[in-house]
Amino acid sequence: DTGVSQNPRHKITKRGQNVTFRCDPISEHNRLYWYRQTLGQGPEFLTYFQNEAQLEKSRLLSDRFSAERPKGSFSTLEIQRTEQGDSAMYLCASTDMSPLHFGNGTRLTVT
Amino acid sequence: GQQVMQIPQYQHVQEGEDFTTYCNSSTTLSNIQWYKQRPGGHPVFLIQLVKSGEVKKQKRLTFQFGEAKKNSSLHITATQTTDVGTYFCAGFTGSSNTGKLIFGQGTTLQVKP
């Protein structure tokens, strides 16, 4: 069990560019969550998957955000036409039945 | 939608003093979880409470779930510098451990040695 892995750890991009993050969950975990966290705030729910099915997506998310988990294993989160307000830590977490196990996150900076 | 609120947002204590953070949900929770996030780290699971009125202890930490299952608290006795971090409560929107897990905004604890 190597834990939840997220790549890259840091991403700096210019406004208007597209970015994609990857999350590799703990192998036996069937649920995978994406959160966004800004300084001084709690993790904000973005979306979650049960196996390959995306079961819920936050209404706070614009259409610029999309997530996939094609084979029920790793997941990707894409942000199109990034804006400065997208700058945050993007956290992935996985679970089977109970506590969430978080990765170290991808810190996005939009300049 | 469901909201989870925590107070206080920040707490500074002298080492050895006690600390309490409170969590309130706008809806009844099937269970509540507590996480700790160290500076620069990611949230790490501490405990889950399921039953109404449940009290659980982990060494100097005492967790309580309210009778109505809408509030919870975390109390740390005789704080140490290793307790520094942000403590989050979180509740699932669905039954049991299904649905999305909603986090409070956290209480950040600073401990002065």
Interface residues (C-beta under 8 A of the other chain):
Chain A: Y33 Y35 G40 Q41 G42 P43 E44 F45 Y48 E56 S58 L91 A93 T95 M97 S98 P99 L100 H101 F102 G103 N104 G105
Chain B: Q6 Q9 Q33 Y35 G41 H42 P43 V44 F45 Q48 F88 A90 N97 G99 K100 L101 I102 F103 G104 Q105 G106 T108
